[in-house]
Amino acid sequence: MKRPWLGWLGALALAAVFVWLGRWQLERAVEKQAMLDDVAAVLRSRQAQPLSLLSQNQDLGYAWVVGTGRFTDAPALLLDNQRRGDAVGVHIYRVFQPEQGRALLVDLGWRPLPGDRTLPRDVRIPEPLAVSGLLLPPPATGLALGPDYVVHDPDTWLLTRIDLAALASGLKTSLAPRVLRLDPALPFGYARDLDVLPNTLPPERHRGYAVQWFGLAFATLATALVLTFKRRK
């Protein structure tokens, strides 16, 4: 190569991209670990706070809440492509109106989908009733492609993601900025747990990917050095 500096420029640019990707993976690991630590602290204490009060709060943290209210006549909201173990299904959300405060989405749990993707019929829950569980931000939307939801029938909407603003507009109701993950011990709803990182990577996977990206950056620079010395010889 008559202009070896061009090769080095390309190698440095490529290594810089790999380092940036590694740093991004580490930042995601830190964010998710902080999330897990916050949730673990809430679940250890389970210091119950009133749902009616916190449903009005714009804070996007975590809290263990209890309250009473009723599920509205709004359609069941089925979040698609949700894994539980090796099975794929939907998480079923319903709009819950506390005795006071703003309505919010309640995650009733997960149900599998058969091969023909026949959507489950949601079972009406007796009301009014007492609820408890983990109040948390809605699931991350990820890369928003396509419509937020499809109206399958008047009683069932199939969601590709949870966009609270879009759902509030479609449902014509104000929704709180957090959702309620029901206590698995409650005797209604479907299969559920309090895992806050379903269908996404845990911190250790992000750390593993970071090591890989940093390794590629090192390999790129090492290759450039080897080729430079070989050319000189």
Sequence and secondary structure as in RCSB ss.txt:
>XXXX:A:sequence
MKRPWLGWLGALALAAVFVWLGRWQLERAVEKQAMLDDVAAVLRSRQAQPLSLLSQNQDLGYAWVVGTGRFTDAP
ALLLDNQRRGDAVGVHIYRVFQPEQGRALLVDLGWRPLPGDRTLPRDVRIPEPLAVSGLLLPPPATGLALGPDYV
VHDPDTWLLTRIDLAALASGLKTSLAPRVLRLDPALPFGYARDLDVLPNTLPPERHRGYAVQWFGLAFATLATAL
VLTFKRRK
>XXXX:A:secstr
   HHHHHHHHHHHHHHHHHHHHHHHHHHHHHHHHHHHHHHHHHH   EEHHHHTT    S EEEEEEEEE SS 
EEEEEEEEETTEEEEEEEEEEEESSS BEEEEEEEEE  TT          SSEEEEEEEE      S  S SEE
EEETTEEEESS  HHHHHHHHTS B SSEEEE TTSSSSSB    S TTS  HHHHHHHHHHHHHHHHHHHHHHH
HHHHHHH 
